[in-house]
Amino acid sequence: MEAAPFASPSLPSSSKLSGLSYLSSSSLISLPKNDLRRSKFKSPRNLSVRASSNSDAVTLLDYGAGNVRSVRNAIRYLGFEIKDVQTPADILNANRLIFPGVGAFAAAMDVLNKTGMAEALCAYIEKDRPFLGICLGLQLLFESSEENGPVNGLGLIPGVVGRFDSSNGFRVPHIGWNALQVAKDSEILDDIGNRHVYFVHSYRAMPSHENKEWVSSICNYGDDFIASIRRGNVHAVQFHPEKSGDVGLSVLRRFLLPKSSMTKKPRDGKASKLAKRVIACLDVRTNDKGDLVVTKGDQYDVREHTKENEVRNLGKPVELAGQYYKDGADEVSFLNITGFRDFPLGDLPMLQVLRFASENVFVPLTVGGGIRDFTDANGRHYSSLEVASEYFRSGADKISIGSDAVYAAEEYLRTKVKTGKSSIEQISRVYGNQAVVVSIDPRRVYLKNPNDMEFKAVRVTSPGPNGEEYAWYQCTVSGGREGRPIGAYELAKAVEALGAGEILLNCIDCDGQGKGFDIDLIKLISDAVSIPVIASSGAGVVEHFSEVFTQTNASAALAAGIFHRKEVPIQSVKEHLLKEGIEVRI
């Protein structure tokens, strides 16, 4: 993963290591790069390990970065208690240690060194104690990383962690469900079979002759990279088992119960490469009674066309999220379309939705709406970074930025300067660009001549009302109510430069129409950027999903109304895609 420090500097209480004397997040932000690059650990030989007094507890090294709630929920779901690391001694005394690394390599190593955690980790691992590293928890075991570096790692495994090469057409970050090639007896991967697991990262370690004795599986994304390692009781995975559905839970169960014969083997699959994702989206807002409901708009109008003019109610958000997880959704996206301007941040209703949903939904959760600076009714000011931090701690894996991204892009295109102050830059610097999705909401504007507009125009498949053959896509803010002087093409290029890791591409003209995705728009944007693009708005039948995947470079397709109204089940979409030769997770 790539990010800078671990938590918003103004919210240090999230760190589970608060009892230690170590650098605060704000201190890490201001550290000179040279100091970070000199981070180096010398393996200890004088630390002792003694048995933990609580044999049922799983020791968790959580330094307050990103969404570790999902790992906690998965461990509890499997019936285990959690003991948080407060001191290096807690590592040495652990019976089973899980290190869900989130953040940046350099900043993580700095904290581990300055708290004494690096010594304790190496001593623990060198004693062949049960260990499971996740994502950055795998990368830190290597000699060094190129991320903001070179930066020295723990040095237990030969190799350098480098960035994916996007010049070969592969999108970076590597986001989605990919296949594993198991190289040797991995033990914790025994139940996976040919099934997909979920990755989200921009950096990876490569297999070599020097580290081959460690490698238990590889994954191909442009090149073969290390997906997992195993030596004795020491395991680490680049993917996220807590976000890989029942397959991922089997990995955690195998680690926590290595001698159990009770593990139910998941059904076999045919995973061979990165799958196209099918995402369920839940538009969440308060109805006129003040209850949070899932609704769906018709070109962003969410009210029934009746005398009562009530908000369209399609269900409860937590219940629907749980159902979509069971139905096979690859991700669940919550879009908060109510402006809770008077609430203190900690009381926002969407936070509770995330907390409850993440207890039983073990695929990625995205939340959008209201990710911006704001001041509540009590006069308390919150930065966009604080808002995002609260969402991450409540269970979100990614946050989606809408209107605020438009204003940031306009400013960047006007000045050509990255100030570091926009919500995109702040959040991607702290949590990594893979955690930042920009939601683009454009309207089609027809043109007789593409040169009539300064923004990028394309020849459209269907002519306009007056026979126009061209159109540009004007971006909007405030839920589509206000048009802005910027095109979708220009916005997409700008937010990628500012640090967005993914684009959610809507089309107001197609929203709720059920006539298919706007292929012209999606092709324009997915060809223009090197980050993943999610197609949204307009799906009505299963064929619309195969159409968008075969005619554009979209990495995922999202739908809402057809899933809520049970017109098109998620499983039917995936079965259709499989018949069309498009790889999906089953």
Secondary structure, DSSP 8 states (H G I E B T S, - for coil): ---SSSS-TT-GGG-TTTTS----HHHHHHS-HHHHHT------SS------S-TTEEEE---S-S--HHHHHHHHHTT-EEEE--SHHHHHT-SSEEEEE-S-HHHHHHHHHHHTHHHHHHHHHHTT--EEEEEHHHHTTEEEE-TTS-EE---SEEEEEEE--GGGS--SSEEEEE--EE-S--STTTTTSS--EEEEESEEE---TTTTTTEEEEEESSSEEEEEEEETTEEEESS-GGGSHHHHHHHHHHHHSTT-S-----------S--BEEEEEEEEEE-TTS-EEEE--BTTB-B-SSSS--B-----HHHHHHHHHHHT-SEEEEEE-S--TTS-GGG-HHHHHHHHHTTT--S-EEEES--S-EE-TTS-EE-HHHHHHHHHHTT-SEEEE-HHHHHHHHHHHHH----S-SHHHHHHHHH-GGGEEEEE-EEEEEESSGGGSSS-EEE-SS--TT---EEEEEEEETTTTEEEEEEHHHHHHHHHHHT--EEEE--TTTTTT-S---HHHHHHHHHH-SS-EEE-S---SHHHHHHHHHHS--SEEEESHHHHTTSS-HHHHHHHHHHTT--B--
